[in-house]
């Protein structure tokens, strides 16, 4: 067999391996199908993370329920729908930001100020939970690349537009049932933790 045929065979094998890996990766993502079982209640999940503001997003968990609301400058309203403690030691806060003003809104002031972790532009990475009684502040969690475990890509919020968001925090001790949710430039709001 000539070198040219060997090279073609290797390329073909590499392409086949890459195709199989991609197929497995896509299959691993799954559709969230529960095998046809319908619990009868809507699925509660955080908004899909979008890094460029152009991706699709899911509605925030149970968006009809409001556990807290913040009204800030430029007629921006942040409605909080849930703050759920999970068994993994996290609290996930879901909400909706609505631009009730007449100008485009970019929440650049809502991102964190840490230089080494400020990769998440136009996000809620600057949010925090405050346990006033325990005198502790809980910041949005980060992954190993320094990205926040929160919604990103919130830039360009048009007048009368709403977008869902989520942020994950370390969970306070079980005895803590109420915390203040804070976002830079917005007044804080007291919310109850569930779960």
C-alpha positions in Angstrom: 0.0 0.0 0.0 1.4 3.4 -0.9 1.9 6.3 1.6 -0.9 8.2 -0.2 -3.4 5.4 0.4 -2.2 5.0 4.1 -2.7 8.7 4.7 -6.2 8.6 3.1 -7.1 5.6 5.3 -5.9 7.4 8.5 -7.8 10.5 7.6 -10.9 8.4 7.0 -10.5 6.6 10.4 -10.0 10.0 12.1 -13.1 11.4 10.5 -15.1 8.4 11.5 -13.9 8.6 15.1 -14.7 12.4 15.2 -18.2 11.7 13.8 -18.8 9.0 16.4 -17.6 11.3 19.2 -19.9 14.1 18.0 -22.9 11.7 17.7 -22.3 10.6 21.3 -22.0 14.2 22.5 -25.2 15.2 20.8 -27.0 12.1 22.2 -25.7 12.8 25.6 -27.3 16.2 25.6 -30.7 14.6 25.3 -34.0 16.2 24.9 -35.0 15.8 28.5 -37.7 13.3 27.4 -38.9 11.4 30.5 -40.0 8.4 28.5 -43.5 9.7 27.9 -44.3 10.2 31.6 -46.0 13.5 32.2 -46.1 14.7 35.8 -48.8 17.2 34.9 -46.7 20.1 36.2 -44.5 22.4 34.2 -40.9 21.7 34.2 -38.9 24.1 36.4 -35.5 24.9 35.0 -33.3 27.9 34.8 -33.0 29.9 31.7 -30.6 28.6 29.0 -27.3 30.3 29.2 -26.6 32.5 26.1 -23.2 34.1 25.7 -24.0 36.4 22.8 -27.6 37.4 23.5 -28.7 35.7 20.3 -29.5 32.2 21.5 -32.9 31.0 22.5 -34.0 31.1 26.1 -36.5 29.1 28.1 -39.0 30.9 30.3 -37.9 31.4 33.9 -39.2 28.8 36.3 -42.9 29.4 37.2 -42.9 33.0 35.9 -46.4 33.6 37.2 -45.2 33.3 40.8 -43.3 36.4 42.1 -41.4 36.0 45.4 -39.7 39.4 45.2 -39.5 42.4 42.9 -36.9 45.1 42.4 -37.5 48.4 40.6 -34.4 50.3 39.5 -33.2 53.2 37.4 -34.4 53.6 33.8 -37.6 51.7 34.6 -35.9 48.3 34.9 -37.9 45.7 36.9 -36.4 42.5 38.2 -39.0 39.9 39.2 -37.8 36.9 41.2 -39.8 33.7 40.7 -38.0 31.1 42.8 -35.0 30.6 45.1 -34.6 26.8 45.4 -32.1 25.1 47.6 -31.0 21.7 46.1 -29.3 18.7 47.6 -26.0 19.5 46.0 -25.5 22.5 48.3 -26.6 25.2 45.9 -29.3 27.8 45.7 -30.7 28.6 42.2 -32.5 31.9 41.8 -34.7 32.3 38.8 -36.2 35.6 37.6 -37.2 37.9 34.8 -35.7 41.3 33.9 -38.1 43.6 32.1 -37.3 46.9 30.4 -40.3 49.2 31.1 -38.4 52.2 29.9 -38.1 53.8 26.5 -34.4 53.2 25.8 -32.3 50.1 25.2 -30.9 48.6 28.4 -27.5 47.0 28.8 -26.9 45.6 32.3 -23.1 46.1 32.3 -23.2 47.3 35.9 -24.7 44.0 37.0 -21.5 42.0 36.3 -18.9 41.3 38.9 -15.9 43.5 39.4 -13.3 40.8 40.0 -10.7 41.4 37.3 -9.6 37.7 37.1 -13.2 36.4 37.0 -15.0 39.2 35.0 -15.2 37.2 31.8 -19.0 37.1 31.9 -20.1 40.3 30.2 -23.7 41.5 30.3 -24.6 39.1 33.0 -25.9 38.9 36.6 -22.5 37.8 37.8 -22.5 40.6 40.3 -25.6 39.3 42.1 -25.3 38.2 45.7 -27.4 36.6 48.5 -27.0 38.2 51.9 -27.8 36.4 55.2 -28.2 39.5 57.4 -28.6 37.4 60.7 -25.5 35.3 60.0 -23.6 38.3 58.5 -22.6 36.4 55.4 -22.6 37.3 51.7 -22.9 34.5 49.0 -21.5 35.4 45.6 -22.5 33.8 42.2 -20.6 30.6 41.7 -17.9 30.3 39.0 -16.8 27.4 36.8 -13.2 26.4 36.3 -12.8 28.9 33.5 -14.0 31.8 35.6 -17.4 32.0 33.9 -20.4 32.7 36.2 -23.0 30.0 36.8 -25.6 32.5 35.7 -27.3 33.9 32.6 -25.1 35.8 30.3 -25.8 37.7 27.1 -28.4 40.0 28.6 -27.3 43.0 26.5 -29.6 45.0 24.2 -32.8 44.6 26.2 -35.3 46.6 24.2 -38.2 48.7 25.6 -41.1 46.4 26.8 -38.9 43.3 26.4 -38.4 40.7 29.1 -35.8 38.1 29.5 -35.4 35.2 32.0 -32.3 34.8 34.1 -30.8 32.5 36.7 -27.9 32.6 39.1 -26.5 29.8 41.3 -25.0 30.5 44.7 -23.6 28.3 47.5 -26.4 27.4 49.8 -26.5 29.0 53.3 -27.0 26.6 56.2 -30.4 24.9 56.4 -31.4 27.1 59.3 -31.4 30.1 57.0 -34.8 30.4 55.3 -34.7 34.1 54.2 -32.0 36.1 52.4 -31.6 39.4 50.6 -31.1 39.2 46.9 -28.9 42.0 45.6 -27.9 43.3 42.2 -25.6 46.3 41.7 -27.6 49.6 41.0 -30.8 48.0 42.2 -32.5 48.0 45.7 -32.2 44.7 47.5 -35.2 42.5 48.1 -35.9 39.9 50.8 -36.8 36.4 49.5 -37.6 33.1 51.1 -35.6 30.0 50.2 -37.5 26.8 49.3 -36.3 23.2 49.2 
